[in-house]
């Protein structure tokens, strides 16, 4: 899938097309300049629209950031919930979860950087909603780890701390990943799945 197709898939739920173009433009502007240094004029210009046209779809710049953060968090949560509900041993489900979660953060690293590192610019109400989604993300990973502990497959003395470590490892991929790097998103996902299994004392899952 090429870059344009990935962007279309990522924001498919955002309609109409003009609103989707604004979201895409805002992602790149926020990632490049930071939320506070980006103006609505910057965003509208990148989308090929007038600043006045932006306000037809989004009342404020913060509302645009919330849209990006909400969609990004729900996409990431869906990946983890699929792993929680999947068949297989705890080790297999954990490996699948990490591989898919890391791959998403690598493939959509520009969006993920905005989603993960611009939270402080959200309004109090919007921030609370995103925090709720982040708790669900934490809960999804924790439930897989708990299943592994209950089955005596994982050695995890500190469940909350290990959950945080796993999520931090995966999310940080968005900070450094480059499409020009020597590893593909799939390769990074496989590497991190192996690392996380070792972290929890489980036998690594064979690559493939």
Number of C-alpha atoms within 10 A of each C-alpha: 7 6 10 9 9 13 17 14 11 17 19 13 10 17 11 10 11 17 19 20 22 24 22 21 18 27 24 16 21 23 19 13 11 14 22 11 10 16 16 19 14 16 26 21 15 17 20 13 15 15 16 11 14 22 13 10 16 16 10 12 19 16 15 23 24 22 15 21 25 17 18 21 19 16 15 19 22 14 19 26 17 15 24 22 11 14 10 12 14 25 24 18 23 27 24 23 24 28 24 23 25 30 23 24 24 27 21 19 24 20 25 26 20 25 24 16 14 18 17 10 15 19 14 9 8 19 17 12 13 19 13 12 17 16 11 17 21 18 18 22 26 22 16 24 25 17 18 21 17 12 11 12 18 21 16 18 10 8 17 14 11 18 21 13 14 21 17 11 14 23 19 17 24 23 16 10 20 16 11 7 9 9 13 16 23 16 15 19 26 22 17 22 28 21 18 22 20 15 17 20 14 19 13 16 16 7 9 4
